[in-house]
Amino acid sequence: MPSHDVIVIGAGLVGSAIAMRLAQEGLRVALVEKNAPGREASWAGAGMLSPAPDSPASIPLVPFGRASLSLYPQFIAEIEDISGRRAGYRTEGAIELLFSADAERALSTLIALHHALGLPTEPLPIDEAIKVEPALTHRAQAAAYFPYEACVDNRALTEALLAAASICRVELFPATHVRQIVIKHGRCTGVRTENRSLFEARDVVVATGAFSSLLEGIVPRLATRPIRGQMAALRSQQPIGHVIRCEQGYIVPRDSAGPQRLVTGSTLEDAGFNKHVTARGIEKILSTAQELIPKLANAEITELWCGLRPDTPDHLPLLGPAGVDGLTIATGHYRNGILLTPITAKLLREWIVEKRVSMDWEIFNPLRFAGAGSAGTTAPEFLSDNPAGSEVAHK
Ligand SMILES: Cc1cc2nc3c(=O)[nH]c(=O)nc-3n(C[C@H](O)[C@H](O)[C@H](O)COP(=O)(O)OP(=O)(O)OC[C@H]3O[C@@H](n4cnc5c(N)ncnc54)[C@H](O)[C@@H]3O)c2cc1C
């Protein structure tokens, strides 16, 4: 008899949350991680919980993002309660500044689109914006307020979630690199690791983020690619309450005693698995931060880092059964995986325990690119979401 009911591969936010939900059902869950748990995209991200679309391609994701955002308060309360740790969840909302000459027109278009998508975004007169956030630049032409948005300290959340999962009896296997999914007689029976040991289970869940295309044994290979995002943290004497952003980038406040930690980002770069921060990337991020809050020119830089977003050809996640009994995919969350963690874990629990899901997830079918390359040898084409070629990201 296999030692576990379910093997979850990848201890980022997505895999850890799925593992915890399954263990809460009384299943024996192994969470297998190639390095240290929670040190990839879930550690690198900014932690904005924004269901607003960041490009036309992400419009189909909005209902999913809204559903996940609505689960967040309960998700955080539960994890903080089980783990006894804080996750730095803040609900002040976000302010977006517009700088272009036709900012008023762009604002009306944005508000109309958001209302059609069920997002209660509001126009915010510039003097009001400066009243609520006195450190803001006076150079913006228009502003929008996103009262329903939140943010979370994703590093603190990941730590708390791993602790909660362990309390719920998830068995964690760090430094265990899965090389291959094992399929026997048309059924997934487990995984084989780099050192050739075999883990067997009735169900396997793939939550390997930007590294998913590297897994062997899934036909066709999972259609993911890494998109690098660089980040900088500042220690600021200008405390802010809201997430502040514009088309080129963002500033996210963290809870901290004394001078506030501000997390600023980011770039969108197709650099393979390279995780260098670059002079150009950091220069762009810091100049955007100063454009939003000029006094940040004197803020101390406390940390520079980058992470790999798990992108897919249409920028939507890969979620659901993989065409082989016992194998389920939960990856490709690209720029929204922190936001989408609670709904992903809920649907994966439903699928594995009850073999039904409470939300239609067909648009995320992990096999939807299967025709693009037979046996996964030809990569499907990836949509560009960066028509100006600017390499900057406001999420
Ligand atoms: C700069 C940046 C900013 C971002 N900002 C936001 C934001 O504001 N809001 C938001 O919602 N999202 C944001 N994101 C996206 C978000 O971080 C990701 O979508 C999310 O963290 C993906 O979670 P994950 O658990 O799937 O992947 P990861 O956190 O990358 O976890 C995958 C895990 O799988 C492990 N793994 C991989 N292959 C194997 C293997 N073969 N065997 C064993 N283990 C394996 C990895 O080591 C890793 O620990 C941002 C990302 C970046 C990089």
The ligand as an ORCA input file, in Angstrom:
! r2SCAN-3c Opt
* xyz 0 1
  C       8.311     39.812     -9.089
  C       6.998     39.116     -8.935
  C       5.904     39.832     -8.469
  C       4.671     39.184     -8.298
  N       3.628     39.877     -7.749
  C       2.453     39.240     -7.524
  C       1.380     39.926     -6.891
  O       1.510     41.089     -6.506
  N       0.202     39.253     -6.701
  C       0.044     37.964     -7.110
  O      -1.049     37.414     -6.924
  N       1.053     37.288     -7.717
  C       2.237     37.895     -7.922
  N       3.271     37.232     -8.525
  C       3.038     35.869     -9.030
  C       3.095     34.857     -7.920
  O       4.232     35.076     -7.122
  C       3.133     33.441     -8.519
  O       2.091     33.284     -9.470
  C       2.905     32.410     -7.418
  O       3.808     32.621     -6.361
  C       3.062     31.011     -7.974
  O       3.023     30.118     -6.865
  P       3.445     28.613     -7.047
  O       3.307     27.959     -5.715
  O       2.732     28.043     -8.218
  O       4.982     28.703     -7.515
  P       6.332     28.818     -6.632
  O       6.178     29.722     -5.479
  O       7.426     29.119     -7.614
  O       6.469     27.359     -6.080
  C       6.767     26.252     -6.901
  C       7.659     25.329     -6.063
  O       7.857     24.106     -6.772
  C       9.178     23.689     -6.533
  N       9.537     22.777     -7.619
  C       9.631     23.067     -8.937
  N       9.961     21.960     -9.643
  C      10.076     20.961     -8.737
  C      10.410     19.587     -8.848
  N      10.688     19.038    -10.036
  N      10.465     18.819     -7.716
  C      10.186     19.369     -6.507
  N       9.862     20.674     -6.351
  C       9.805     21.458     -7.443
  C       9.984     25.002     -6.584
  O      11.265     24.862     -5.982
  C       9.049     25.931     -5.825
  O       9.318     25.962     -4.437
  C       4.531     37.818     -8.652
  C       5.649     37.103     -9.087
  C       6.870     37.738     -9.224
  C       8.071     36.935     -9.659
*
